[in-house]
Amino acid sequence: MTAMFRSFSSFNYRIWFLGALVSNVGGWMQATAQDWVVLTELTDNDATAMGFTMALQFGPPLVLVSLTGWVADRFDRRKILLLTQTVLMGLAIGVAALLLTGIMTLPLMFCFALAFGITNAFDAPARQAFVSDMVTVGDASNAVALNSASFNMARLIGPAVGGLLIVAVGTGWVFVINAATFLAMLVALVLIRSRELLPRIKNTGRTGLAEGFRYVWGRSDLKVTFVMVFLIGAFGMNFPIYASTMALEFGREADGYGVLSSVLAIGSLVGALLAARRDRARIRVLVIAAGGFGVASVISSWMPTYWSYAAVLIFVGFSTVSMLTTANGYVQTTTDPALRGRVLALYMAVVMGSTPIGAPIAGWITDAAGPRASILFGGIAGLVAMAVGVTWMLASGRLHRQKNTRFRLTLDETRPISVMRADPVEFSDEVAAATTPIRTVRAD
């Protein structure tokens, strides 16, 4: 098995990957249907209403971060995911029933968006941390990248199929199909062998989000990572607003919107697969990807035709996923395992919680000045994020000239986590809590 797919040597990860792929295809189909319902069925092309829907759906991870991270660290993550995935399936059935009976209204859709957001607030940190439970520490970065590849394979298929189904059978049936795809993830979670999961690292002396926040605050590399992800997440990654309104501007329908989303995923999938080839995540890749996102977004805002805009979206998707996969892998692989759930909850709060800030602004700019102005604004945010990363590299003293060359620069990497050997006893949660065999001695 090649290095790119080394995480597939784990039975649990193989089962997880397949279940997640099927479920994510349905999720992207549903996301396409929801955006189109709000934009064209419940409103008259109101991008602000669409931005408000996104804010309701992505706001809870920010508001509930103190609780969701603690839950991901304290309780069995597999059981958490069984519960959240079941609830999400039920919500999809509820939306489908209201759409098919013609009862759905914009306020009701707002309520469902909020319910989806609350459930996902608990699902996301548990899901992210659970990936590290299924593979060895050395394969964690690879597993994160392959997880991103699965997500973007689904993103490649889901929106295009969703757009076609909206035209063929209507939005309500798309929600029904998505509800069925949740069964794939539930079956995968049931089949996972609990005895093969890595031992959970707990520390009874550290509780609450405050310790996770202090941990991040004490590491300048994590702080700059969070700031860069926030800037692009809030102001650059409002793709549902950009793609749907650009599709309308070019005279396209739901299938045209779905194609744009799938084209975006082509670059995203390439970015995820390339990330899987790297032995570990590095901040310099994050900085380069942020700059690439900014440049590609600015260029896309100038494209005169539907297909030229679609072509540039490939580069937007590539740089976006390169950035997010690198940031996610970096946070997971350099964080103290005892605090991983809480730190990931903070990270997911930044990624998903930035949307309530940026999406309404993007919607307002789109309604006031058109989608091109909104996309340009997001591209500028990407360039600012790159500037933040470059400034940190210069200020931290890690960027310096190589000794043997005059003009070539090199960047010192983050010092690795020190792993302390535990006594050769059978691991359990109680033993882990008492010994804490893995801890961060120095992380930056």
C-alpha beads as a LAMMPS data file, in Angstrom:
LAMMPS data file: protein, C-alpha beads

444 atoms
443 bonds

1 atom types
1 bond types

-500.0 500.0 xlo xhi
-500.0 500.0 ylo yhi
-500.0 500.0 zlo zhi

Masses

1 110.0

Atoms # bond

1 1 1 0.000 0.000 0.000
2 1 1 1.448 3.370 -0.991
3 1 1 2.338 6.042 1.526
4 1 1 -0.614 8.130 0.369
5 1 1 -3.091 5.482 1.602
6 1 1 -1.184 4.086 4.575
7 1 1 -4.088 4.759 6.981
8 1 1 -6.154 2.153 5.100
9 1 1 -4.090 -0.526 6.850
10 1 1 -6.472 0.040 9.780
11 1 1 -9.754 -1.898 9.484
12 1 1 -11.579 0.732 11.514
13 1 1 -10.388 3.548 9.282
14 1 1 -11.374 1.695 6.094
15 1 1 -14.911 1.189 7.420
16 1 1 -15.075 4.801 8.564
17 1 1 -13.847 6.135 5.224
18 1 1 -16.491 4.273 3.218
19 1 1 -19.337 5.232 5.538
20 1 1 -18.249 8.862 5.620
21 1 1 -17.972 9.010 1.829
22 1 1 -21.569 7.851 1.280
23 1 1 -22.896 10.089 4.046
24 1 1 -20.965 13.113 2.788
25 1 1 -22.369 12.686 -0.737
26 1 1 -25.845 12.926 0.748
27 1 1 -24.802 15.865 2.899
28 1 1 -23.611 17.856 -0.114
29 1 1 -26.799 17.014 -1.995
30 1 1 -28.805 18.341 0.937
31 1 1 -26.661 21.485 1.254
32 1 1 -27.264 22.261 -2.425
33 1 1 -31.012 21.726 -2.004
34 1 1 -31.209 23.852 1.143
35 1 1 -29.374 26.765 -0.436
36 1 1 -31.591 26.627 -3.522
37 1 1 -34.776 26.416 -1.444
38 1 1 -33.880 29.551 0.512
39 1 1 -32.652 31.493 -2.519
40 1 1 -35.379 30.652 -5.053
41 1 1 -38.370 28.956 -3.369
42 1 1 -38.733 30.761 -0.046
43 1 1 -37.371 34.139 -1.212
44 1 1 -36.911 36.044 -4.452
45 1 1 -33.138 35.561 -4.868
46 1 1 -32.442 37.083 -1.434
47 1 1 -28.737 36.468 -0.707
48 1 1 -29.036 38.132 2.714
49 1 1 -31.609 35.525 3.799
50 1 1 -29.248 32.841 2.557
51 1 1 -26.414 34.355 4.595
52 1 1 -28.646 34.443 7.682
53 1 1 -29.492 30.759 7.184
54 1 1 -25.791 29.945 7.044
55 1 1 -25.216 32.013 10.177
56 1 1 -27.848 30.029 12.081
57 1 1 -26.397 26.739 10.889
58 1 1 -22.756 27.542 11.607
59 1 1 -23.188 29.741 14.679
60 1 1 -23.728 27.055 17.356
61 1 1 -20.158 25.674 17.167
62 1 1 -18.956 29.098 18.281
63 1 1 -21.595 29.605 20.981
64 1 1 -21.392 26.060 22.403
65 1 1 -17.647 25.554 22.078
66 1 1 -17.101 25.384 25.852
67 1 1 -19.503 22.432 26.068
68 1 1 -18.835 20.551 22.831
69 1 1 -15.081 20.254 23.339
70 1 1 -15.548 18.953 26.868
71 1 1 -18.087 16.385 25.643
72 1 1 -15.692 15.190 22.905
73 1 1 -12.931 14.662 25.492
74 1 1 -15.091 13.243 28.282
75 1 1 -17.440 10.741 26.596
76 1 1 -17.148 7.846 24.164
77 1 1 -16.783 9.532 20.765
78 1 1 -18.295 6.609 18.875
79 1 1 -21.470 6.829 20.964
80 1 1 -21.574 10.607 20.535
81 1 1 -21.462 10.158 16.760
82 1 1 -24.145 7.467 16.804
83 1 1 -26.422 9.938 18.578
84 1 1 -25.614 13.004 16.464
85 1 1 -25.877 11.144 13.168
86 1 1 -29.285 9.754 14.189
87 1 1 -30.531 13.228 15.098
88 1 1 -29.265 14.686 11.812
89 1 1 -31.085 11.950 9.908
90 1 1 -34.304 12.785 11.761
91 1 1 -33.953 16.490 10.975
92 1 1 -33.458 15.720 7.276
93 1 1 -36.667 13.663 7.304
94 1 1 -38.481 16.559 8.989
95 1 1 -37.412 19.088 6.347
96 1 1 -38.331 16.641 3.585
97 1 1 -41.834 16.180 5.010
98 1 1 -42.462 19.942 5.204
99 1 1 -41.167 20.543 1.680
100 1 1 -43.139 17.688 0.129
101 1 1 -46.367 18.804 1.811
102 1 1 -45.826 22.473 0.904
103 1 1 -45.799 23.628 4.543
104 1 1 -42.195 24.848 4.670
105 1 1 -41.693 28.568 5.300
106 1 1 -38.594 30.709 5.686
107 1 1 -38.922 30.969 9.515
108 1 1 -39.299 27.177 9.723
109 1 1 -36.193 26.727 7.579
110 1 1 -34.358 29.078 9.920
111 1 1 -35.387 26.837 12.853
112 1 1 -34.171 23.702 11.098
113 1 1 -30.898 25.407 10.158
114 1 1 -30.362 26.208 13.834
115 1 1 -31.163 22.618 14.815
116 1 1 -28.704 21.291 12.235
117 1 1 -26.111 23.718 13.610
118 1 1 -26.576 22.672 17.244
119 1 1 -26.287 18.990 16.375
120 1 1 -23.243 19.542 14.176
121 1 1 -21.618 21.544 16.977
122 1 1 -21.380 18.311 18.979
123 1 1 -20.728 16.105 15.944
124 1 1 -17.768 18.002 14.461
125 1 1 -15.184 17.939 17.302
126 1 1 -16.051 14.335 18.152
127 1 1 -15.734 13.359 14.493
128 1 1 -12.401 15.172 14.065
129 1 1 -10.900 13.707 17.239
130 1 1 -12.260 10.222 16.463
131 1 1 -10.102 10.070 13.327
132 1 1 -7.006 10.157 15.543
133 1 1 -8.450 7.348 17.676
134 1 1 -8.487 4.938 14.720
135 1 1 -4.874 5.231 13.496
136 1 1 -1.411 5.437 14.974
137 1 1 0.107 8.773 15.918
138 1 1 2.403 8.596 12.889
139 1 1 -0.536 8.131 10.520
140 1 1 -2.759 10.824 12.048
141 1 1 -1.825 13.532 9.531
142 1 1 -2.373 11.083 6.649
143 1 1 -5.766 10.055 8.063
144 1 1 -6.843 13.698 8.342
145 1 1 -5.832 14.315 4.727
146 1 1 -7.655 11.204 3.486
147 1 1 -10.685 12.273 5.497
148 1 1 -10.549 15.562 3.625
149 1 1 -10.227 13.640 0.353
150 1 1 -13.372 11.662 1.219
151 1 1 -15.182 14.888 2.038
152 1 1 -14.161 16.440 -1.269
153 1 1 -14.885 13.334 -3.327
154 1 1 -18.390 13.697 -1.948
155 1 1 -18.300 17.392 -2.726
156 1 1 -17.405 16.522 -6.303
157 1 1 -20.386 14.172 -6.677
158 1 1 -23.031 15.519 -4.308
159 1 1 -23.747 19.035 -5.622
160 1 1 -23.922 17.953 -9.263
161 1 1 -26.255 15.054 -8.450
162 1 1 -28.215 17.273 -6.084
163 1 1 -28.670 19.963 -8.723
164 1 1 -29.912 17.411 -11.256
165 1 1 -32.294 15.854 -8.715
166 1 1 -33.719 19.269 -7.804
167 1 1 -34.652 19.777 -11.447
168 1 1 -35.873 16.191 -11.879
169 1 1 -37.790 15.401 -8.663
170 1 1 -37.728 18.526 -6.482
171 1 1 -35.890 19.643 -3.353
172 1 1 -37.973 17.606 -0.894
173 1 1 -36.845 14.273 -2.310
174 1 1 -33.204 15.350 -2.095
175 1 1 -33.639 15.601 1.692
176 1 1 -35.220 12.129 1.713
177 1 1 -32.236 10.663 -0.145
178 1 1 -29.808 12.378 2.230
179 1 1 -31.639 10.897 5.220
180 1 1 -31.068 7.447 3.729
181 1 1 -27.323 8.048 3.306
182 1 1 -26.937 8.573 7.063
183 1 1 -27.466 4.820 7.404
184 1 1 -24.027 4.250 5.849
185 1 1 -22.319 6.183 8.635
186 1 1 -24.433 4.544 11.339
187 1 1 -23.581 1.069 10.021
188 1 1 -19.867 1.993 9.889
189 1 1 -19.942 3.182 13.504
190 1 1 -21.593 -0.069 14.589
191 1 1 -19.008 -2.192 12.725
192 1 1 -15.976 -0.363 14.147
193 1 1 -13.966 -2.590 16.506
194 1 1 -13.757 -0.737 19.811
195 1 1 -10.875 -2.895 21.055
196 1 1 -8.673 -1.668 18.183
197 1 1 -9.159 2.029 18.945
198 1 1 -6.190 3.807 20.471
199 1 1 -6.379 4.255 24.256
200 1 1 -8.012 7.499 25.255
201 1 1 -5.735 9.983 26.993
202 1 1 -7.443 11.730 29.873
203 1 1 -6.253 14.019 32.627
204 1 1 -8.630 14.486 35.520
205 1 1 -6.730 17.551 36.687
206 1 1 -7.584 19.565 33.569
207 1 1 -11.214 20.248 32.847
208 1 1 -13.166 22.738 30.828
209 1 1 -12.432 24.766 27.753
210 1 1 -10.285 27.260 29.667
211 1 1 -7.345 24.853 29.730
212 1 1 -7.642 24.297 25.986
213 1 1 -7.797 28.054 25.415
214 1 1 -4.732 28.638 27.597
215 1 1 -2.905 25.905 25.698
216 1 1 -3.644 27.587 22.353
217 1 1 -2.871 31.037 23.732
218 1 1 0.534 29.825 24.892
219 1 1 1.507 28.690 21.403
220 1 1 2.084 31.410 18.841
221 1 1 1.977 28.917 15.967
222 1 1 -1.551 27.800 16.876
223 1 1 -2.696 31.388 17.376
224 1 1 -1.570 32.450 13.921
225 1 1 -3.129 29.292 12.419
226 1 1 -6.470 30.116 14.036
227 1 1 -6.338 33.746 12.874
228 1 1 -5.593 32.792 9.267
229 1 1 -8.352 30.174 9.196
230 1 1 -10.798 32.667 10.729
231 1 1 -10.100 35.352 8.120
232 1 1 -10.625 33.028 5.176
233 1 1 -13.471 31.114 6.835
234 1 1 -15.413 34.273 7.648
235 1 1 -14.917 36.319 4.497
236 1 1 -13.667 33.959 1.787
237 1 1 -15.396 30.614 2.158
238 1 1 -18.999 31.666 1.597
239 1 1 -19.147 29.479 -1.504
240 1 1 -22.911 28.728 -1.386
241 1 1 -23.606 32.451 -1.706
242 1 1 -20.962 33.040 -4.354
243 1 1 -21.725 30.017 -6.556
244 1 1 -25.523 30.273 -6.416
245 1 1 -25.659 33.994 -7.165
246 1 1 -23.021 33.710 -9.905
247 1 1 -25.036 30.880 -11.457
248 1 1 -28.081 33.153 -11.523
249 1 1 -25.997 36.002 -12.958
250 1 1 -24.926 33.726 -15.817
251 1 1 -28.548 32.669 -16.384
252 1 1 -28.209 29.147 -14.961
253 1 1 -30.604 27.104 -12.820
254 1 1 -30.072 24.663 -9.929
255 1 1 -28.109 22.241 -12.111
256 1 1 -25.721 25.062 -13.063
257 1 1 -25.200 25.853 -9.379
258 1 1 -24.524 22.166 -8.685
259 1 1 -21.937 22.025 -11.471
260 1 1 -20.078 25.031 -10.023
261 1 1 -19.968 23.363 -6.610
262 1 1 -18.644 20.146 -8.164
263 1 1 -16.010 22.001 -10.192
264 1 1 -14.859 23.647 -6.956
265 1 1 -14.518 20.141 -5.528
266 1 1 -12.195 19.005 -8.339
267 1 1 -9.465 21.291 -7.054
268 1 1 -10.414 20.447 -3.471
269 1 1 -9.912 16.732 -4.079
270 1 1 -6.496 17.290 -5.701
271 1 1 -5.465 19.440 -2.740
272 1 1 -6.559 16.791 -0.248
273 1 1 -4.712 13.980 -2.064
274 1 1 -1.514 16.013 -2.264
275 1 1 -1.821 16.748 1.448
276 1 1 -2.064 13.002 2.077
277 1 1 1.355 12.532 0.452
278 1 1 3.097 14.852 2.908
279 1 1 4.666 13.243 5.934
280 1 1 3.315 15.971 8.216
281 1 1 1.505 19.279 8.155
282 1 1 3.609 22.451 7.967
283 1 1 2.700 26.089 8.529
284 1 1 4.572 27.256 5.432
285 1 1 2.110 25.245 3.302
286 1 1 -0.733 26.964 5.141
287 1 1 0.689 30.411 4.350
288 1 1 1.274 29.612 0.669
289 1 1 -2.224 28.141 0.327
290 1 1 -3.789 31.233 1.912
291 1 1 -2.051 33.432 -0.637
292 1 1 -3.108 31.131 -3.454
293 1 1 -6.702 31.334 -2.276
294 1 1 -6.593 35.120 -2.280
295 1 1 -5.124 35.366 -5.779
296 1 1 -7.477 32.756 -7.278
297 1 1 -10.532 34.376 -5.679
298 1 1 -9.631 37.826 -6.996
299 1 1 -9.115 36.426 -10.496
300 1 1 -12.431 34.523 -10.357
301 1 1 -14.289 37.755 -9.589
302 1 1 -13.167 39.120 -12.983
303 1 1 -14.190 36.131 -15.120
304 1 1 -16.612 37.133 -17.914
305 1 1 -18.298 33.786 -18.660
306 1 1 -19.786 30.846 -16.756
307 1 1 -17.139 28.368 -17.858
308 1 1 -14.168 30.701 -17.323
309 1 1 -15.457 31.331 -13.797
310 1 1 -15.842 27.572 -13.302
311 1 1 -12.267 26.959 -14.482
312 1 1 -10.790 29.351 -11.907
313 1 1 -12.885 27.704 -9.181
314 1 1 -10.639 24.640 -9.546
315 1 1 -7.719 26.693 -8.196
316 1 1 -9.919 28.232 -5.492
317 1 1 -10.912 24.751 -4.324
318 1 1 -7.331 23.471 -4.450
319 1 1 -5.957 26.283 -2.301
320 1 1 -8.887 26.181 0.132
321 1 1 -8.545 22.495 0.934
322 1 1 -4.747 22.647 0.997
323 1 1 -5.084 25.330 3.654
324 1 1 -7.808 23.645 5.731
325 1 1 -6.279 20.162 5.577
326 1 1 -2.878 21.495 6.583
327 1 1 -4.364 23.520 9.446
328 1 1 -6.460 20.594 10.672
329 1 1 -3.563 18.138 10.504
330 1 1 -1.211 20.593 12.180
331 1 1 -3.595 21.189 15.082
332 1 1 -4.260 17.467 15.573
333 1 1 -0.679 16.236 15.364
334 1 1 0.959 18.923 17.525
335 1 1 -1.642 19.116 20.289
336 1 1 -1.427 17.366 23.658
337 1 1 -3.702 14.290 23.296
338 1 1 -5.322 15.008 26.669
339 1 1 -6.564 18.334 25.301
340 1 1 -7.129 17.361 21.677
341 1 1 -10.938 17.382 21.861
342 1 1 -11.055 20.836 23.423
343 1 1 -8.470 22.320 21.066
344 1 1 -10.299 20.813 18.086
345 1 1 -13.561 22.234 19.406
346 1 1 -11.895 25.653 19.408
347 1 1 -10.595 25.019 15.902
348 1 1 -14.018 23.930 14.626
349 1 1 -15.544 26.962 16.326
350 1 1 -13.161 29.137 14.317
351 1 1 -13.817 27.280 11.035
352 1 1 -17.587 26.933 11.349
353 1 1 -18.280 29.767 13.776
354 1 1 -16.659 32.328 11.502
355 1 1 -19.521 31.841 9.037
356 1 1 -22.142 33.664 11.180
357 1 1 -19.889 36.715 10.993
358 1 1 -18.929 36.530 7.335
359 1 1 -21.988 35.026 5.611
360 1 1 -24.426 37.872 6.410
361 1 1 -21.773 40.379 5.321
362 1 1 -21.203 38.443 2.087
363 1 1 -24.951 38.286 1.502
364 1 1 -25.345 42.021 2.117
365 1 1 -22.456 42.893 -0.234
366 1 1 -23.951 40.588 -2.880
367 1 1 -27.370 42.237 -2.647
368 1 1 -25.866 45.744 -2.621
369 1 1 -23.040 45.482 -5.163
370 1 1 -23.335 42.076 -6.813
371 1 1 -21.615 38.712 -6.271
372 1 1 -18.366 39.803 -7.931
373 1 1 -17.769 42.461 -5.283
374 1 1 -18.419 39.907 -2.542
375 1 1 -15.986 37.417 -4.077
376 1 1 -13.350 40.155 -4.427
377 1 1 -13.784 41.014 -0.747
378 1 1 -13.191 37.358 0.165
379 1 1 -10.056 37.239 -1.988
380 1 1 -8.631 40.253 -0.206
381 1 1 -9.250 38.470 3.111
382 1 1 -7.114 35.582 1.822
383 1 1 -4.247 37.941 0.985
384 1 1 -4.513 39.493 4.457
385 1 1 -4.344 35.988 5.983
386 1 1 -1.160 35.288 4.030
387 1 1 0.301 38.575 5.274
388 1 1 -0.484 37.545 8.866
389 1 1 1.355 34.252 8.364
390 1 1 4.388 35.859 6.732
391 1 1 4.566 38.486 9.492
392 1 1 4.541 35.750 12.135
393 1 1 7.287 33.792 10.393
394 1 1 9.489 36.889 10.284
395 1 1 8.701 37.969 13.849
396 1 1 9.172 34.475 15.312
397 1 1 12.711 34.226 13.982
398 1 1 12.006 30.920 12.239
399 1 1 12.585 32.285 8.738
400 1 1 16.272 32.738 8.044
401 1 1 18.916 32.383 5.334
402 1 1 20.457 28.964 4.876
403 1 1 24.088 28.805 5.936
404 1 1 25.411 27.322 2.707
405 1 1 23.508 29.556 0.260
406 1 1 23.226 33.312 -0.088
407 1 1 19.685 33.803 -1.311
408 1 1 17.787 30.674 -0.215
409 1 1 15.589 30.935 2.868
410 1 1 14.482 28.166 5.229
411 1 1 11.793 27.947 7.895
412 1 1 12.379 26.130 11.178
413 1 1 9.607 23.628 11.806
414 1 1 7.649 23.243 15.018
415 1 1 9.487 21.176 17.589
416 1 1 7.872 17.748 17.810
417 1 1 5.840 16.517 20.742
418 1 1 7.913 14.418 23.121
419 1 1 6.423 10.976 23.741
420 1 1 7.139 9.431 27.123
421 1 1 7.027 5.660 27.347
422 1 1 4.414 4.256 29.702
423 1 1 4.883 1.136 31.789
424 1 1 4.031 -2.018 29.830
425 1 1 0.613 -2.489 31.415
426 1 1 -2.742 -2.935 29.778
427 1 1 -4.152 0.468 28.953
428 1 1 -7.542 1.624 30.174
429 1 1 -9.118 5.012 30.699
430 1 1 -8.231 4.776 34.390
431 1 1 -4.574 3.974 33.695
432 1 1 -4.368 6.785 31.144
433 1 1 -5.896 9.238 33.590
434 1 1 -3.414 8.256 36.289
435 1 1 -0.231 8.156 34.231
436 1 1 -0.819 10.566 31.321
437 1 1 1.939 8.821 29.296
438 1 1 1.870 11.299 26.427
439 1 1 2.293 14.954 27.107
440 1 1 3.575 18.040 25.371
441 1 1 6.928 19.143 26.744
442 1 1 7.451 21.964 24.283
443 1 1 5.350 22.643 21.227
444 1 1 6.602 25.830 19.646

Bonds

1 1 1 2
2 1 2 3
3 1 3 4
4 1 4 5
5 1 5 6
6 1 6 7
7 1 7 8
8 1 8 9
9 1 9 10
10 1 10 11
11 1 11 12
12 1 12 13
13 1 13 14
14 1 14 15
15 1 15 16
16 1 16 17
17 1 17 18
18 1 18 19
19 1 19 20
20 1 20 21
21 1 21 22
22 1 22 23
23 1 23 24
24 1 24 25
25 1 25 26
26 1 26 27
27 1 27 28
28 1 28 29
29 1 29 30
30 1 30 31
31 1 31 32
32 1 32 33
33 1 33 34
34 1 34 35
35 1 35 36
36 1 36 37
37 1 37 38
38 1 38 39
39 1 39 40
40 1 40 41
41 1 41 42
42 1 42 43
43 1 43 44
44 1 44 45
45 1 45 46
46 1 46 47
47 1 47 48
48 1 48 49
49 1 49 50
50 1 50 51
51 1 51 52
52 1 52 53
53 1 53 54
54 1 54 55
55 1 55 56
56 1 56 57
57 1 57 58
58 1 58 59
59 1 59 60
60 1 60 61
61 1 61 62
62 1 62 63
63 1 63 64
64 1 64 65
65 1 65 66
66 1 66 67
67 1 67 68
68 1 68 69
69 1 69 70
70 1 70 71
71 1 71 72
72 1 72 73
73 1 73 74
74 1 74 75
75 1 75 76
76 1 76 77
77 1 77 78
78 1 78 79
79 1 79 80
80 1 80 81
81 1 81 82
82 1 82 83
83 1 83 84
84 1 84 85
85 1 85 86
86 1 86 87
87 1 87 88
88 1 88 89
89 1 89 90
90 1 90 91
91 1 91 92
92 1 92 93
93 1 93 94
94 1 94 95
95 1 95 96
96 1 96 97
97 1 97 98
98 1 98 99
99 1 99 100
100 1 100 101
101 1 101 102
102 1 102 103
103 1 103 104
104 1 104 105
105 1 105 106
106 1 106 107
107 1 107 108
108 1 108 109
109 1 109 110
110 1 110 111
111 1 111 112
112 1 112 113
113 1 113 114
114 1 114 115
115 1 115 116
116 1 116 117
117 1 117 118
118 1 118 119
119 1 119 120
120 1 120 121
121 1 121 122
122 1 122 123
123 1 123 124
124 1 124 125
125 1 125 126
126 1 126 127
127 1 127 128
128 1 128 129
129 1 129 130
130 1 130 131
131 1 131 132
132 1 132 133
133 1 133 134
134 1 134 135
135 1 135 136
136 1 136 137
137 1 137 138
138 1 138 139
139 1 139 140
140 1 140 141
141 1 141 142
142 1 142 143
143 1 143 144
144 1 144 145
145 1 145 146
146 1 146 147
147 1 147 148
148 1 148 149
149 1 149 150
150 1 150 151
151 1 151 152
152 1 152 153
153 1 153 154
154 1 154 155
155 1 155 156
156 1 156 157
157 1 157 158
158 1 158 159
159 1 159 160
160 1 160 161
161 1 161 162
162 1 162 163
163 1 163 164
164 1 164 165
165 1 165 166
166 1 166 167
167 1 167 168
168 1 168 169
169 1 169 170
170 1 170 171
171 1 171 172
172 1 172 173
173 1 173 174
174 1 174 175
175 1 175 176
176 1 176 177
177 1 177 178
178 1 178 179
179 1 179 180
180 1 180 181
181 1 181 182
182 1 182 183
183 1 183 184
184 1 184 185
185 1 185 186
186 1 186 187
187 1 187 188
188 1 188 189
189 1 189 190
190 1 190 191
191 1 191 192
192 1 192 193
193 1 193 194
194 1 194 195
195 1 195 196
196 1 196 197
197 1 197 198
198 1 198 199
199 1 199 200
200 1 200 201
201 1 201 202
202 1 202 203
203 1 203 204
204 1 204 205
205 1 205 206
206 1 206 207
207 1 207 208
208 1 208 209
209 1 209 210
210 1 210 211
211 1 211 212
212 1 212 213
213 1 213 214
214 1 214 215
215 1 215 216
216 1 216 217
217 1 217 218
218 1 218 219
219 1 219 220
220 1 220 221
221 1 221 222
222 1 222 223
223 1 223 224
224 1 224 225
225 1 225 226
226 1 226 227
227 1 227 228
228 1 228 229
229 1 229 230
230 1 230 231
231 1 231 232
232 1 232 233
233 1 233 234
234 1 234 235
235 1 235 236
236 1 236 237
237 1 237 238
238 1 238 239
239 1 239 240
240 1 240 241
241 1 241 242
242 1 242 243
243 1 243 244
244 1 244 245
245 1 245 246
246 1 246 247
247 1 247 248
248 1 248 249
249 1 249 250
250 1 250 251
251 1 251 252
252 1 252 253
253 1 253 254
254 1 254 255
255 1 255 256
256 1 256 257
257 1 257 258
258 1 258 259
259 1 259 260
260 1 260 261
261 1 261 262
262 1 262 263
263 1 263 264
264 1 264 265
265 1 265 266
266 1 266 267
267 1 267 268
268 1 268 269
269 1 269 270
270 1 270 271
271 1 271 272
272 1 272 273
273 1 273 274
274 1 274 275
275 1 275 276
276 1 276 277
277 1 277 278
278 1 278 279
279 1 279 280
280 1 280 281
281 1 281 282
282 1 282 283
283 1 283 284
284 1 284 285
285 1 285 286
286 1 286 287
287 1 287 288
288 1 288 289
289 1 289 290
290 1 290 291
291 1 291 292
292 1 292 293
293 1 293 294
294 1 294 295
295 1 295 296
296 1 296 297
297 1 297 298
298 1 298 299
299 1 299 300
300 1 300 301
301 1 301 302
302 1 302 303
303 1 303 304
304 1 304 305
305 1 305 306
306 1 306 307
307 1 307 308
308 1 308 309
309 1 309 310
310 1 310 311
311 1 311 312
312 1 312 313
313 1 313 314
314 1 314 315
315 1 315 316
316 1 316 317
317 1 317 318
318 1 318 319
319 1 319 320
320 1 320 321
321 1 321 322
322 1 322 323
323 1 323 324
324 1 324 325
325 1 325 326
326 1 326 327
327 1 327 328
328 1 328 329
329 1 329 330
330 1 330 331
331 1 331 332
332 1 332 333
333 1 333 334
334 1 334 335
335 1 335 336
336 1 336 337
337 1 337 338
338 1 338 339
339 1 339 340
340 1 340 341
341 1 341 342
342 1 342 343
343 1 343 344
344 1 344 345
345 1 345 346
346 1 346 347
347 1 347 348
348 1 348 349
349 1 349 350
350 1 350 351
351 1 351 352
352 1 352 353
353 1 353 354
354 1 354 355
355 1 355 356
356 1 356 357
357 1 357 358
358 1 358 359
359 1 359 360
360 1 360 361
361 1 361 362
362 1 362 363
363 1 363 364
364 1 364 365
365 1 365 366
366 1 366 367
367 1 367 368
368 1 368 369
369 1 369 370
370 1 370 371
371 1 371 372
372 1 372 373
373 1 373 374
374 1 374 375
375 1 375 376
376 1 376 377
377 1 377 378
378 1 378 379
379 1 379 380
380 1 380 381
381 1 381 382
382 1 382 383
383 1 383 384
384 1 384 385
385 1 385 386
386 1 386 387
387 1 387 388
388 1 388 389
389 1 389 390
390 1 390 391
391 1 391 392
392 1 392 393
393 1 393 394
394 1 394 395
395 1 395 396
396 1 396 397
397 1 397 398
398 1 398 399
399 1 399 400
400 1 400 401
401 1 401 402
402 1 402 403
403 1 403 404
404 1 404 405
405 1 405 406
406 1 406 407
407 1 407 408
408 1 408 409
409 1 409 410
410 1 410 411
411 1 411 412
412 1 412 413
413 1 413 414
414 1 414 415
415 1 415 416
416 1 416 417
417 1 417 418
418 1 418 419
419 1 419 420
420 1 420 421
421 1 421 422
422 1 422 423
423 1 423 424
424 1 424 425
425 1 425 426
426 1 426 427
427 1 427 428
428 1 428 429
429 1 429 430
430 1 430 431
431 1 431 432
432 1 432 433
433 1 433 434
434 1 434 435
435 1 435 436
436 1 436 437
437 1 437 438
438 1 438 439
439 1 439 440
440 1 440 441
441 1 441 442
442 1 442 443
443 1 443 444
